[in-house]
Amino acid sequence: MMKPEFFCFSGFCVYFLFLQVVVSSEKLRVTTPTRHLLARVGGQAELSCQVIPPHSVMHMEVRWFRSGHSQPVYLYRGGHKMSEEAAPEYANRTEFVKEAIGEGKVSLRIHNINILDDGPYQCSFNGSGFIDAAIMNLNVTAVGLETEIHVQAPDADGVMVECNSGGWFPRPQMEWRDSKGATLPHSLKSYSQDEARFFYMKMTLLLTNMSHGSIICCIFNPVTGEEKQTSIILANELFNRDRIWMESLASIVWIMLSVYILYIICFYWRTGCASGCLSKCFCVVTSWPVQIVHLLFCTGTFFAIYLPHRSRGK
């Protein structure tokens, strides 16, 4: 006959094991090593999640999905991949990593990352009366390939410099700097996106002198902090206002003089001056239409010379 002490001890062991199973099942939860992941366009990302305490999930349903999407990114059920239920945009781009599935650790590897993959993902486990999920955020980044600076023809206001760069994601920050690293106020800044959601940036700067030394266009990714710089040094001749105004004045004088001569020739021909009648030619030159053209020519020349000096005097 077995002793009562043995029955008590056996009952206690059974109760202890049952209590451990209940407590373990109650404490199971899904977590992820990191909630924020970075991936470059064209690269790959690994979305990992696990059940803790360690517990086999081989016979559970494992699902990765995105809010607002009717189809999952990936679905593992009954020990197999359910390809027909997954979203078509992820076809042939996902890989289920299950080497540690017996310990409750699994990963989804996404290849050939594009900008549309950017955003939050959820990983869920469902089976044996247990269901839970973890959320992670995938930040997709892209750095522009080229940054170009274009210099427009100088005018009376100064020299307009334009910086262009494309192929960025998310929208980058952009600024002008001088040779000492100080930020320069931009004149205009704009951006656009193409069908693939890449950002194209444009920024202009009006320069009135060369006191800044070299001009640097800086553009950087706000997520990764990666930065690209392109600099340019402008010739001092571009800021010679006297030369600019003299070229403008020469153009104005040439145009008005051409109109003046053309008008005299036309009038001269129509009134018969070609026959050599000097008196008629004199009448033409002193006629009121020619005098008006002469007055306009002189007035335009005066203002072309006076106004630039007046502006510089201020």
CORPEMO-V47044 format. One record per helix or strand of 3 or more residues. SS is the DSSP state (a for helix, b for strand). FROM is the first residue (numbers start at 1). TO is the last residue. If there is no record, write none. Layout:
((SS | FROM | TO) (SS | FROM | TO))
This chain:
((a | 4 | 27) (b | 29 | 31) (b | 36 | 40) (b | 45 | 52) (b | 61 | 65) (b | 74 | 77) (a | 83 | 85) (a | 88 | 90) (b | 94 | 97) (a | 101 | 103) (b | 105 | 110) (a | 115 | 117) (b | 119 | 127) (b | 130 | 142) (b | 147 | 151) (b | 158 | 169) (b | 173 | 177) (b | 188 | 193) (b | 199 | 207) (b | 215 | 220) (b | 227 | 232) (a | 236 | 239) (a | 241 | 270) (a | 273 | 275) (a | 278 | 285) (a | 288 | 313))
